[in-house]
């Protein structure tokens, strides 16, 4: 069984975000004072959360649906302090009572899209600090969407369809792949992408290859060459201009790489494509 979101009501209490101070920690006293739910989302840093005696790694993307009656003990890596958003809330069922514990999704969950979840929760915090009409309603709706995705991600992990970690890996790899497709001439920094995800560059490269089937570098070359073929066919840009647009500092290197992938130089490819329509016209006559 799970929460019936069509008849449930989310109520917001308080919210905030912080980069945890060097002396910060969660102890048993914090858990005893928890009287409502707390959406506790890590957007930066590393640490450890012990939940009811079981250790969980804290890194960007990890989210806890904290609830009364549990013991939370957390600490952080002082060389990479935690960044956390926390939102206290409640969820009421159709009768106006707090939803039963057995309907709640497990904790923690790896949220599939760190940046989207971070942006939505930050927006909730911002809206809750303003008194304009409609802000509270919008903040509640945004949090409800995050909670539903939390429950959905937990369900996928429980079904064994895909683990929470695998789901997050897929989203991270696909996000980088989308950035490369959108701007093939501007290869994103793998080190930067890995750092944002909380992984080493080597580990991030391996997970990208597992999901996409190629390393980020090989994928970028494929996307660049695909785009080069399109530009050669659809525009009158020179080979040098296309090479520069796609991030090649050396037009001769671009030509060699293009020929390696296509069996023709860029000029040869363009000439062949330009000749094909004429051949087809002749055949029709």
Steps between C-alpha positions, in 0.01 A plus 500: 500500500603861447379853555192594296620835372160584346339520846801606710586852609851638552548761772815710527649608831851645467797478267856609444831410342852512634862408445558313824749659739823315595358398838161390366351156569165328558462312828229301676353813656418638154298190413309514827395857423373414152119519509421523128655387172825651371605491133879502553686533169877505446612730215873516580772338709546157652429334831329209673149457637428218743129422486377258767850351521561469125761724332417687178740707290406865464577661163318722250164353405434304820166589655342386828129510573564535871223413741440489877602191691832434325859559609709719268873543563688698237851636451685660210835496326664821618693527174171492305231641726137412441253728326145413608146621433244411769125542478268406785157388388212264560285283274137445595269234361139550392383485863741778602736269690873464440560223247583166659865400536448184293400716200818708508782425254831376644788730579739608367452527123741606226311771314550446124564862402707682762484841334126492436422387855738759642341778292146402598576477871689830494196656337280358778728662759493833316122500464454421870697812595264726309151604605351567156165336424532166326860434608405245765281311255773490238761393758272218613444383142874494429575300815221256415662437160836430665338264750321311223826459310664386823229233540528400134879461522463295817245275330726433203784408735271271704370323188855432390423657161790732560674595820497855626871527428457362148215741435717791613788379283269487199379854561853635552633337183200603291524856625865526391416333168226758442741785571746358247227461236374854556845658468739254331760773459528555876601176670405528870772437757480140617674598823238768566208268419649230722557743787138621481380140510725414793722253309859484382555569126598137438190365675275748321652401164432131575136558594449716186638218284278246675187704427579652160729229361794733432736712703410872515791579267400239238137606525599865446698407186201310362264791566743748345540293185123449472452877528780561249325277245180697552672836461687384189174386343268783604723812501760674287740542792861421413672194644716732711196683638329174590813370669525817709129491592537142623796576724786385277803727521665322208301457177737228382438296815126546443533377141702194608248414773208551261656273238577235762131489595347539151756376251498838326643844565249772595526646148454159345193438714349836401567444130346154510186629672472787254518253206235260632192719427619548139542124460149444629360762262677336205362161600145641515537630144 
